[in-house]
Amino acid sequence: MLFNSVVGHSKQLSSIKSLVDKGLFPQTSLFTGPFGVGKRLVATELLNYLIKNPLNLKKVGESNPLTIEEVRELKEWLYTQPKEGEGKGVLIDNAEEMRREAVNALLKTLEEPPNYAYIVLISSNEASLLPTIRSRCRTFRFGRLSDANVEFVLEKLKVNYDKKVIKVARGSPGLALKLIERGIVELLSEFVNLLKDKRRIYRITQISSLFSGITREDALLFIDAFENLLVQNGQITNWGEVISKARNFLKYYGKPQSVIEWMLIEKLVNSSLLR
């Protein structure tokens, strides 16, 4: 049965199933919502169901933003009629990260795809997508899961976890898994404990050293988890600007450990930020 392995999103799945049953599901669609809530899983199951042959499904954009060269190769493949199955499917992950030239090369295909093709774009930041992309797709918005659903997913996957991860994952099983795998929850606990410590100024070097080998991706995961914790505690206002700047530093030039140090120093003097 379609979407048998999907947890949550009953409203969205019901809408999609209804369109599929009536033969009205759009050839180009956009799945948006927070990272790690199941958009990619839904899109994969849907496309496999529609095209009836997993060999006719291409997934791109998960590891690196789609380039103009990849778009050209994708178009050549897509416009070659399938020999088996009922069509071809394309899943474009992290659609908001595509460069403008790649987007422009893709627009015509989104506007007039082959009659046997289905294209699903996935984005965790709908506002960052160009209007020319959004106007050519039907949008399906996915929300965060309940804490109970996140726990269900982790238990189904037989993952050992600390209950703290449920809070900082904020309705995202995908984020919870990454936080567990990368040991980010432990780093977060140390960071928060420092902010509460009256002698925190003497421990900043000690805490900073814990981030010495952290990758850019892990630093972004850490910031996401920290932001979620602040939202849960109603304290995001105090940190909003700092978190935004930290993400930009990491994106363009900042060394991960240096960015975390900067966050600490920027807020070190305020003892009431986390209680």
C-alpha positions in Angstrom: 0.0 0.0 0.0 1.2 3.5 -0.8 3.0 5.3 2.1 3.0 2.2 4.3 6.3 3.1 5.8 5.6 6.8 6.4 4.9 8.1 9.9 2.6 11.1 10.4 1.5 13.7 7.8 -2.0 12.2 7.5 -3.5 15.3 5.9 -0.8 15.6 3.3 -0.8 11.9 2.5 -4.6 11.8 2.2 -4.5 14.7 -0.3 -1.7 13.1 -2.4 -3.5 9.7 -2.4 -6.7 11.3 -3.5 -5.0 13.0 -6.5 -3.2 9.7 -7.4 -6.4 7.7 -7.3 -8.1 10.1 -9.6 -5.1 10.2 -12.0 -4.7 13.9 -11.2 -1.4 14.1 -9.4 0.7 16.9 -11.0 3.7 16.1 -13.1 5.8 18.8 -11.2 5.4 19.2 -7.5 7.3 20.8 -4.6 7.5 19.2 -1.2 8.5 21.7 1.5 8.9 21.6 5.2 11.6 21.3 8.0 14.6 19.1 7.5 14.2 15.4 8.3 10.4 15.1 8.6 10.0 12.6 5.8 9.6 14.6 2.6 12.2 12.5 0.7 10.6 9.3 1.9 7.2 10.3 0.8 8.5 11.5 -2.6 10.4 8.3 -3.2 7.5 6.0 -2.4 5.2 8.2 -4.5 7.4 8.3 -7.6 8.1 4.5 -7.4 4.3 4.0 -7.2 3.6 6.2 -10.2 6.4 5.0 -12.5 6.2 1.3 -11.5 9.9 0.7 -12.0 12.5 1.9 -9.4 15.2 1.8 -12.2 13.4 4.7 -13.8 13.9 7.0 -10.8 16.8 9.4 -10.5 17.6 11.2 -7.3 19.9 14.2 -7.4 20.9 17.1 -5.2 21.2 15.4 -1.8 25.0 15.6 -1.5 25.7 18.7 -3.7 23.5 21.4 -5.3 22.3 20.4 -8.8 24.6 22.0 -11.5 23.7 23.1 -15.0 25.7 20.2 -16.4 23.7 17.7 -14.3 20.5 19.4 -15.4 21.4 18.9 -19.1 22.2 15.2 -18.5 19.0 14.8 -16.5 17.0 16.4 -19.4 18.6 14.1 -22.0 17.7 11.0 -19.8 14.2 12.2 -19.0 13.3 12.9 -22.6 14.2 9.3 -23.6 11.0 7.3 -23.3 11.3 4.4 -20.8 11.3 0.8 -22.2 9.8 -0.6 -19.0 7.4 0.6 -16.4 4.9 3.4 -16.8 7.1 6.4 -16.7 10.2 8.2 -15.3 10.6 10.0 -12.1 13.1 12.7 -10.9 13.6 13.7 -7.2 15.6 16.9 -6.8 16.7 17.4 -3.2 17.7 20.7 -1.6 16.1 22.5 -4.5 16.7 25.9 -2.8 20.5 25.4 -3.2 20.5 25.2 -7.0 22.4 28.0 -8.7 20.4 30.4 -10.9 21.9 29.0 -14.2 20.8 25.4 -13.2 17.3 26.7 -12.3 17.0 28.5 -15.6 18.1 25.3 -17.5 15.4 23.4 -15.6 12.5 25.8 -16.1 11.4 24.6 -19.5 11.3 21.0 -18.3 9.3 21.9 -15.3 6.8 23.8 -17.5 6.5 21.1 -20.1 7.7 17.7 -18.9 7.3 14.6 -21.0 3.8 13.1 -20.6 5.3 10.0 -18.8 7.4 12.0 -16.4 7.0 13.1 -12.8 9.4 15.6 -11.1 9.4 16.3 -7.3 11.5 19.1 -5.9 12.3 19.0 -2.1 13.1 22.0 -0.1 13.6 22.8 3.6 13.4 26.6 2.8 10.5 27.4 0.5 11.2 31.2 0.8 14.6 30.7 -0.8 13.2 29.2 -3.9 12.9 31.5 -7.0 9.3 32.4 -7.8 9.9 30.9 -11.3 10.3 27.5 -9.6 7.4 27.8 -7.3 5.0 29.0 -10.0 5.7 25.8 -12.0 5.0 23.3 -9.2 2.1 22.4 -7.0 3.2 22.8 -3.4 2.7 20.2 -0.6 3.8 21.5 2.8 4.9 19.1 5.5 5.1 20.0 9.2 7.0 18.7 12.2 6.1 15.4 13.7 5.0 14.9 17.3 7.6 13.8 19.9 5.8 10.5 20.1 6.2 10.0 16.4 9.9 10.9 16.5 10.3 8.3 19.3 8.4 5.7 17.3 10.7 6.2 14.3 13.8 5.9 16.4 12.5 2.7 18.1 11.4 1.2 14.8 15.0 1.8 13.5 16.3 0.2 16.8 18.3 3.3 17.6 19.6 3.8 21.2 18.9 7.4 22.2 18.8 9.8 25.2 15.4 11.4 25.7 17.2 14.8 25.4 17.5 14.3 21.7 13.7 14.3 21.3 13.5 17.8 22.6 16.2 19.3 20.5 15.1 17.4 17.3 11.9 19.4 17.5 9.7 17.0 15.4 12.4 15.9 13.0 13.4 12.2 13.1 16.1 12.9 10.5 17.7 15.5 12.7 17.4 13.2 15.7 19.3 10.5 13.9 22.1 12.9 12.8 22.4 14.3 16.3 22.8 10.8 17.7 25.2 9.6 15.1 27.5 12.6 15.3 27.5 13.0 19.1 26.0 16.5 18.9 23.7 16.1 22.0 26.8 15.7 24.2 28.4 18.8 22.8 25.2 20.7 23.3 25.0 19.6 26.9 28.5 20.9 27.5 27.8 24.2 25.8 24.6 24.8 27.8 26.3 23.8 31.1 29.0 26.4 30.3 26.4 29.1 29.8 25.0 28.3 33.3 28.4 28.1 35.0 29.3 31.1 37.2 33.0 30.5 36.3 32.2 30.1 32.6 34.8 32.7 31.6 37.6 30.3 32.9 36.1 27.3 31.0 35.7 28.8 27.5 39.0 27.4 26.2 38.1 23.9 27.6 34.7 24.0 25.9 36.1 25.3 22.7 38.6 22.5 22.5 35.7 20.0 22.3 34.9 21.5 18.9 38.4 21.3 17.5 37.7 18.5 15.1 34.2 19.4 14.2 33.2 19.6 10.6 31.2 22.4 9.0 28.2 20.1 8.6 28.4 19.0 12.3 28.7 22.7 13.4 25.5 23.5 11.5 23.8 20.5 13.1 24.9 21.8 16.5 23.6 25.3 15.8 20.2 23.8 14.6 20.0 21.8 17.8 20.9 24.7 19.9 18.3 26.9 18.1 15.6 24.3 18.7 16.4 24.1 22.4 16.1 27.9 22.6 12.8 27.8 20.8 11.5 25.2 23.3 12.7 27.3 26.2 11.2 30.5 24.7 14.6 32.2 24.6 15.3 32.4 20.8 14.9 36.2 20.8 18.1 36.6 22.8 20.1 34.6 20.3 18.4 35.1 16.9 21.0 37.5 15.5 24.0 35.6 16.8 22.7 32.3 15.3 22.0 33.9 12.0 25.5 35.4 11.8 27.1 32.1 12.9 25.3 30.3 10.0 26.6 32.8 7.5 30.2 32.6 8.9 30.0 28.8 8.5 28.6 29.0 5.0 31.2 31.4 3.6 34.5 31.3 5.4 34.4 30.6 9.1 36.4 27.8 10.7 33.8 25.7 12.7 35.7 25.9 16.0 36.2 29.6 15.6 32.5 30.2 14.9 31.5 28.3 18.1 34.1 30.3 20.1 32.6 33.5 18.7 29.1 32.5 19.7 30.4 31.9 23.3 32.3 35.2 23.5 29.4 37.1 22.0 27.0 35.9 24.8 29.3 35.1 27.6 28.5 38.1 29.7 24.8 37.5 29.9 24.1 34.9 32.7 20.3 34.9 32.2 20.3 33.5 28.6 19.8 29.9 29.7 18.5 29.0 33.1 
